[in-house]
Amino acid sequence: MNRSIDKLELSVFALFGAATIASIMAAFGTGLHYLALIPFGIMLIYTGIINFKILYYLLLVTIPFSIEYSFSDSLGTDLPDEPMMVGLMAVTFFYLLSNYKALPTGYFANFLMLALSCHVFWMFISALNAVNFVVSFKQFLAKIWYVTTFGVLTAVIVRTKDDLKKAFWCVYIPLTLLMVQVIIRHALQGFSFEDINKPMYPFFRNHVNYAAIVSIFFPFLLLARTWYKPGTNTRRLLNFSILFYIVAIYLSYTRTCYLALLLIYPFYLVIRHKWMKQTLVVLTLGITLFVAHLFQQNNFLKYAPNFEETIYHDDFGQHLSSTFEGKDVSSMERVYRWVAATRMFKDHPWMGFGPGNFYPNYMHYTLSDFETYVSDNPERSTAHDYPLLLLAEQGTIGLAIFLFLTAVIFIYGEKIYHRMTSPDDKRIVLTLILVIAMVYVNLLLSDLLDSDKVGPFYFISIALLVSWDIKSRKADTLLNTQSK
């Protein structure tokens, strides 16, 4: 039986059509082309009200192909995913006010969430005491919608393996299609290292940004192939994709991602044999001794590069060898920023300069001995090392809280893995820990945790670790009750 369109539906349709025409005319009339996105925004708001789960999965689809857009020198965003995060953050707040039980019981009381909350809280305190409060508060707000959307709403929506499958395909399909077009465009350049960033544009700022999301998503690919039986077309596709992703990472010419890929199996062994605490202690001691050596009697000055010899190499082999010789411009530019970060820390040792305040201030703290040909920093990038960025922007306390969060993730995550009895659940938890480990390896030479290509996977993985932890505890409690 056909249902006639009522007057309300007709009115809504007419209003939407009028808004679409008006926004397109305004976009062309003013030259502000983003005004044409208003109808798209209206549809998203409507979808968010009717069924926000669809909007969440749509957000995952947009992450790979979102682009950076600047409204001015001081205001920029990622389109279309960041406005969607803001909308979903609002939806999350309103939904949980009336449906708090939609979250797993004890979600915010979980040790992992408490540690993450401390990290966010200190960011707020640091912003209040920032050198430039406006810049810091904008950075803090961005953190809030990342954590709310991916660290909280994920736990509401992704509750089972089937939900995780949906989320996987929402990212895998657009990301893989983008990788295909990047490799084709790169092949037309003869896989040139000199022009490596050109095929990445406009969806990725540079090859580091591109390689980061590919390498971080890679463990999910390893997990997904176990969901399908050998011999099926889907299993064959995912097997081929594993090889394709490895080739893509190699052709990205990104050293950190090579390291991340090589560490997957050793890290798996650490988790499987319960070596996490020992591993973290050894890493902490090693880094502490190395840093102490560098700053004892200013030994770091011995590693200052020769300005004339520190250049950008157009051959990847030369690029790698020059890295170890201290003659690669990108590597030494990182050192230039790292030195500035440590000197900034000395001026504001406890609370730092405030979130987002590294770039406006670091030039005053640089040493000319480490200057390179690209030190004018046209990309307006920051410290190229997340822990050092935190040290400069959020001080000793901010870095200590983040290191505490890191230890909690890996030590507690290992416990969750060994508590699991279901092979499927063990594989999921292992994958989540591996994804977070890949993020940390990337953070050694970048500061992309608050970017839309890296941050979502970090907070999603934490949210799912908490959910699976709560689920396993409930199962244990039920089993103990029945046995009595």
N, C-alpha and C positions, 0 to 999 in steps of 0.2 A: 504494500500500500504506500503510495507516494504521499509525503508530508509537504504541505504548502509552506512557503517561507513566510514567517510572521512579520509584523511591522517592525518589531524590535531588531530582528536579524537584518532586515532590509536597511534600517537606519544605521546600524553598526557598519554594514558593508559600504553604505554611501559615505559615512564619515571617514572610514579608512581610505576609500578611493580619493576623497577630497584632500585628505592629509598627504597622500602619496603624490598627487599632482602638485599641491602647494609646495611640498618639500623639494621636488625636482626643479620646479620653476625657481624657487629661492636659491637652490644650489647653483644653477647656471646664471642666475641674475646677479648674485653676489660674488661668485667665484669661490665660495666656500663649499667645495664639493661634498664634504662630509655631511652636509645637511640632507643629502639624498638618502642617507642611512636612517632617517627618522622613521619611515614606515617599518623598516627592519627592526628597529628598536621597539616600536609599538607591538609588533608580532611577538617579539621575545618576552615583553612584559606580560602580554596576554597568555602566552604559553607557560610562563613562570607561575602565573596565578592558577591556571587550570591544571597543569601537570609539570611541576618543576623537575621531575626526574628526566623528562625528555630534554629539558633545557640543560641539565647537568651533562648528559651524554653528548649533546650538541657542543657544549663547551669543550669537551675532550677532543671532539673532531676538529675544532678550530685551532687548538694549540699549535700543531705543526706549521700551519700556513698563516698564522697571525703575523702582522707586520708592525714595525715601529712607526709611529706617526707623531710629529711634533707640531703643536699648536703655536708654540713660541720657543724662545731659547730656554725658558724656565719651566715649560709645561709640555709634557709628552705622554703618550700612552701606547699600548699595544692593541691593535684593532684586528679582529673584533672581540678577542677573548677577555681583555681587561674590563671593558664595560659590562660584559656578561658576568664576570666575577663579582663586580660591585652589586649587580642586580640579584645574583644568587646569594650573596652575603645578606642582603636585606630579607630575602625570602627565608633564609635559614633562621634568622633572628625571630621573625614573626611566626614561623612554623613551630619552632621549639618552645615558644612561649605557651602555646596551646597543646603541643604534642611532645612534651619533654621525654616521654617514654619511647619515642621513636629512636632514640639513641640507645645503644647497649647499656645495660644497667651498670652504673659506676664508671661511666666513660671518662668523665673529667677527674675522677679520683684515681684513675690509673696512674702508675708511676711515670710512664712515658709522657702522658698528657700533662702531668704536674711539672715535669722537667721542661717540656716545650712551653708551658705557660710562664715559667720563670724567665725563659729567654725573651718572650714577647713583653713581659712586664718590665724587665730591665731596659728593653728598647724604649719603652714609654718614659721611664724615669730619665734615661739618657737624653731623650728628645726634649724633655722639660728643661734640661740644663744645657742645651745645645748652644753653640756659637751662633747659629742661625736657626731659630725655632721653626720658622715656616718651612724651610727645606726638610728639617728632621720630622716634623709632624706629617708632612706629605708622605715621607718614606715609611713612617709608622702606620699610617692608614693603609698603604699598599700592603704592608705585612699582614694587617688585620684581615683584608679580604682574601689574601692567599691562604692564611691559616683557617679562616672560617669556611671558605668554599671547599678547599681540598683536605683540610685537617679535621673538619667537623662534618660537613654535609656528606662527604664520602662515606663516613660511618653510618649515615642514615640510609644511603642508597645502595652501596655495595656491601651486601650482607652475606652473600653466598658465592660459591664458585661460578655459578651461572651469571651472576651480576658482574663478576670479575671478567668473565669471558666477553660480555658486552662492552665493558670498558676497554678491554684489550683491542678489540676490533675497531672501536671508535678512534683509537690512536694509530693503530697499525696501518689501516688503509690509507689515510691521507699522508702519513709520514713516509710510507713506502713509495707512494706515487711521487711525492716531492723528491725523494732520493733518486728515483729513476730519471726525472727531468734534470736534476743537478748533475748526475753522472753523464747524461747525454750532452749537456752544455759544456761540461768539463772535457769530454772526449773531443768535441769540436775544437777545443783549444789545445789538443794534443796532451791532455792531462798536465798542463803546465803548472808548476809550483809558483811561478812568479805571479800569475793571474788567478790564484786559487780562490780568491774572494768573489770574483765576478759571477761565477755560476750560482753562488749562494743567494745573491740578491734577487728579490726584495724580502724573501721570507726569513732569511738568516742574516744577522749583522755581518758575520765573517765565518771563516772555516772552523774556528774554535766553537762558536755558538752552534753550528750545524753538527759538528762531531760530538759535542756534549750530549745533545738529545738522542742521537743515534746510539751512542755507547751506553747511555743510562737506560734506554728502553730495551737494549739487547737481552738482559736477563729475563724480561717478560716473554721474549720470543722463545727462549730455551724452555720456559715453563709451558707456553701455549702448545708446543709440539707434543707434550705428554698428554694433552687432553683428547687427542685423536688417535685412533687405531692405526698401526702400521699398514701401509698399502692404500690408505684412503687419499683422495686428492688433496684434502686439506692438510694432511700430514706431509705429503710431498711438497706442497706449496711452502709450508713453514720450514721444512728441511732446506729447501732451496734458499729461502729468505735468510736463514742463518749464514749461509755462505755469502749471500749478497750483502748482508750487513757488515760482515768482516771485510769484504772488498771495499765497501763504501768508507769504512773507518780508515782503512789503509790509504785510500785515495784522498782522504781529507787532509793528510799530511799534518796531523795534530798529535804531537808527542805524548801529551797527557793521556789521551784516549788509547794510544797503543799500550801504555802502562796499565790503564784500567782493565783493558781486555786481557792482558797477560796475568793479572792478579785474580781473575775470577776463580780459577781452580785452586790456587793456594789458599784463597780466602774461604772457599768451601771446606777445605781440609781443616782449617782453623776452627770453623763452626762445628764440624762433625766430630772432631776430637776434643772439643771443649778447651781450646787453647786461647780463648779470647782475652781473658784477663792477663795472661802472660804476654801475649802479643802486644796489647795496649801498653803494658809496663815497659817492655823493651823499646817500643816506638817512642814513648814519652821520654825515657832516659836518653835515647839516641838524639832526639831533637834538642833536648835541654843541653846536653854536652856540646852539640854542634853550635848552638846559639851562644853558649858561654865562651866557646873558643873564638867565635867571630868578634865578640865585643870585649874580650880581654885585650887591653892595650890597643884597642881599635884595629884588631887584625883584619877586619872586613875591608879596610882601605887597601890592603894588598891585592884585592881582587878587582880593583877599579879597572875598567877597560881602557884601551887606547882608542880615543875618539875616531881617529882616521881609519883604523882597521876594523872597527865594529860597524859592520854594514849589513844590509839586507841581501841575502843570497837568492839567486833565481833558480838554483838547483837544490833539490831536497837533500841529496847526499852531502853537499857542502854545508847546507843548513844544519844537519845533524852533527857533523864533525866540528863546525864552528861553535856549536852549543857547548861542547866539552872544553873547547879552547878559550871560551869567554869572548868570542868575536862575533857572535850572532846578535844583531841589533834587537830583535824581539825579546831574547832572553835577558840581555843586559838592561833593556828598558824596564823589565820587571824588577831587576835589582835596584834600579834608580828609584822606582816607586816604593820598594820595600824599605830602603834606607830612609826615605821621607816619612813613611808610616811609623817607623821606630822613633824618629826624632819628634814627630807629632805627639806620640805617646808620652814622651818625657815632659811635654808642656801640660798635658791633661791626663795624668796617669790613671785616675780612678774612674771618671765618667766619660772620658774622651771628648771629641769635638761635637758629637751628636750624629745620629744616623744621616747619611747623605751629605755630610760635610767634609768628606775627604777631598773630593775634586776641587771645591772652591778654595781650599787652604793648603794643599800639599806642596804647591810650587815654592812657598816660602820656606819649606823645610828640606828641599832637595840639596844634594851636594853636586857641584859642577864636575867633580871627578868621575861621576857615574853617568853624566849626560850623554845622550845618543842623538842620532839624526832625527829621531821621531819623538823627541821629548816635548815638542810643542803640543802633542796630544790632541789632534783634531777630532778624534772620536769621543773626547771627554770621558774616557774610561778611568777606572779607579786603580786600586792597589794590585790587582792581578793575584791576590792571595786572600781568601776570605778570613782566615784567622787574624792576619795582620790588619786587614780592613777593620775588623771588629776592635782590635787593640787601639787603633787610631780613633775610631768613631764612638766606641762604647767603653773604652778603657779596660783596665785589668779585670774589673768585676764582670763586664760584658763578655770578655773572652773566657773567663773562668766558668761562667754559667753555660756558655756554648760548649766548652770542653766537657763539662758535667753532663749536658744533654747527649753529647756524642758517646760518652762512656755508658750512659744508661741505655741508649739505643742498642749498642752492640752487645753489652753484657746481658742485659735483660732480654734482648732479641734471641740470643743464643739459648737462654733458659726456656723461652717460649717454644723454640724449635724442638728441643729435646723433650718437652712436655707433651708435644703432639703425638697422638697414636695413629691417626689416619695418614697414610702415605700422601694423599692429595693435600692435606693441610700442611704437612711437613714441607712439601715442595713449594707451596705458596709462601710460607713464612721464610724459607730459605731464599726465595726469589726477592722478597721484600727487603731482606737484610743486604743481599747482593746489590740491589738497585741503590740503596742508601750508600753502600760502600763505593759504588761507581761515582755517585755524586761527590763524595769526599775526595776521591782521587782527583776529580776535575777541579775541586776547590783549591787544590794545592797551587795551581797556576792560573786560577781565574776567580772571579767573585760573582758567579752567576746564580747564586742561591735564590736571589730575589727577582730573577728573570723568568719570563713565562715559558721558556724552553727547558728549564731545570727545576725551578721551585715546585711546580705542581707534583712532580714525581716524588720529590722528597716528602712533602706533606701527605700525599696520598699513601705512601708506604708506611709512614708513621701511623696514620689513621687506621689502616688495615691491620697493622701489627697489634694495635690496641684492641681492635674488634676480635681478632682471632685469639688473642690472649684471654679476653673475657669469655669467649665462646668455649675455649678449652677448660677454663676454670669451672664454668657451669656444668660441663660434661663430667668433670672429675667429681664435683659435688654430688651430682645425680647418681653417679656410679657408686660412690661411697654410701649414699643414703640407701640405695637398693640392696647393697651387700649386707647392711645391717638388718 
